[in-house]
């Protein structure tokens, strides 16, 4: 007899619950050695089949089940309907133990390795974000086809090069986490995450959007003179992978040098291929 194929669980439904409701629900789940998602799915199936939740057929009370239905452990209370919940879905994807704060381990797990970020499995937007962090500022010394080769045939890249790239990526993740952790308690709250990650991304987008059109064209993917980064030495992964290189004569990275990288980044940020990058596409690159 043929085995029934598994249905891929690709969708999520988000509801807001109070902190006390979520804690009570998770404690009930733990006592019964099950998972939040299993209970929620059972509640949904019972409601679909019967039009109501039957107390005797579910592992939690009808009140908790009704609150939990569709939660898929994404619930987080808002103090009021006016609260800024920007970034909540991303925060909840990172918060795998559902304790309403992010540890550095959770953040590093979410960011994954550089090799994964540059691989086809990570998606085009994540690839664009990775090359923007690791390679775009140093485009004058990077072979034009290197990033695409690393994506399509990573085994062709020398292992010492990969090790150095991973070290730089790990340092980048650590710096991002430290910057988010404003109160230096080694944990990042949703407010800290939203204020640092989302607000900084928006500011970066607005700086690039020099004509204030609400979208970035290819020319705007290249920073203007006052937005260029400066450096007095190449990072270790650049020298390990491509050898010792003379620094540009100017401390500023020349726009012409960045243009090739900008064209590549445009291809990966522009998800709908309309020749401009919207705010939503720009944000998606960091997901």
Residue pairs with C-beta under 8 A, 6 or more apart in sequence:
12 72
12 74
13 70
13 71
13 72
13 74
14 70
14 71
14 72
14 74
14 75
14 88
14 89
14 92
15 67
15 69
15 70
15 71
15 74
15 75
16 75
16 76
16 77
16 78
17 25
17 67
17 68
17 71
17 75
17 76
17 77
18 77
19 77
19 100
21 64
21 67
21 75
22 71
22 75
22 76
22 77
22 98
24 64
25 36
25 60
25 64
25 67
25 68
25 71
26 36
26 73
26 98
28 59
28 60
28 61
28 64
29 35
29 36
29 39
29 59
29 60
32 59
34 59
36 68
36 71
36 72
36 73
36 98
37 72
37 73
39 58
39 59
39 60
39 65
39 68
40 68
40 69
40 70
40 71
40 72
40 73
42 58
42 59
43 53
43 58
43 60
43 65
43 66
43 68
43 69
44 69
44 70
46 53
46 54
46 57
46 58
47 53
47 69
53 62
53 65
53 66
53 69
55 61
55 62
58 65
60 68
68 75
73 92
73 98
74 88
74 89
74 92
76 88
76 91
76 92
76 100
76 190
78 85
84 194
86 194
86 198
87 190
87 193
87 194
87 197
87 198
88 190
88 194
90 197
90 287
91 102
91 190
91 193
91 194
92 98
93 110
94 102
94 106
94 107
94 110
94 193
95 101
95 102
95 106
96 106
96 109
97 106
100 189
100 190
101 187
101 188
101 189
102 180
102 187
102 188
102 189
102 193
103 186
103 187
104 174
104 177
104 186
107 173
107 176
107 177
107 188
108 170
108 173
108 177
111 117
111 169
111 173
112 122
113 166
113 169
114 130
114 134
114 162
114 165
114 166
114 168
114 169
115 154
115 162
115 165
115 166
116 122
117 126
117 127
117 129
117 130
117 169
118 127
118 130
118 131
118 147
118 150
118 151
118 154
119 127
119 151
119 154
120 151
120 152
122 130
124 267
124 268
124 271
125 268
125 269
125 271
125 281
125 284
125 285
125 286
125 287
126 285
126 286
126 287
127 151
127 268
128 264
128 265
128 267
128 268
128 269
128 285
129 285
129 286
130 169
131 147
131 261
131 264
131 265
131 268
132 261
132 265
132 285
133 169
133 172
134 165
134 168
134 169
134 172
134 237
135 142
135 146
135 147
135 261
136 258
136 261
136 262
136 265
137 229
137 231
137 253
137 258
138 234
138 235
138 238
138 253
139 253
139 257
139 258
139 260
139 261
140 248
140 253
140 254
140 257
141 234
141 238
141 242
141 245
142 238
142 242
142 261
143 242
144 260
146 241
147 264
148 264
149 156
149 157
150 157
154 162
157 241
158 241
160 240
161 237
161 240
161 241
163 240
164 236
164 237
164 240
164 241
165 237
165 241
167 236
167 237
168 235
168 236
168 237
176 197
177 188
179 196
180 188
180 192
180 193
180 196
180 197
181 187
181 188
181 192
182 192
182 195
182 196
183 192
197 286
198 283
201 282
201 283
201 286
202 279
205 216
205 279
205 282
207 223
207 227
208 216
208 220
208 221
208 223
208 227
209 215
209 216
209 220
210 220
210 224
211 220
214 278
214 279
215 276
215 277
215 278
215 279
216 269
216 276
216 277
216 282
217 275
217 276
217 277
218 262
218 263
218 266
218 275
221 262
221 265
221 266
221 269
221 277
222 255
222 258
222 259
222 262
223 229
223 255
223 258
224 255
225 252
225 255
228 252
228 253
228 255
229 253
230 251
230 252
230 253
231 247
231 251
232 247
232 251
233 247
234 245
234 247
238 245
239 245
248 254
248 257
266 277
268 285
269 277
269 281
269 282
269 285
270 276
270 277
270 281
271 281
271 284
272 281
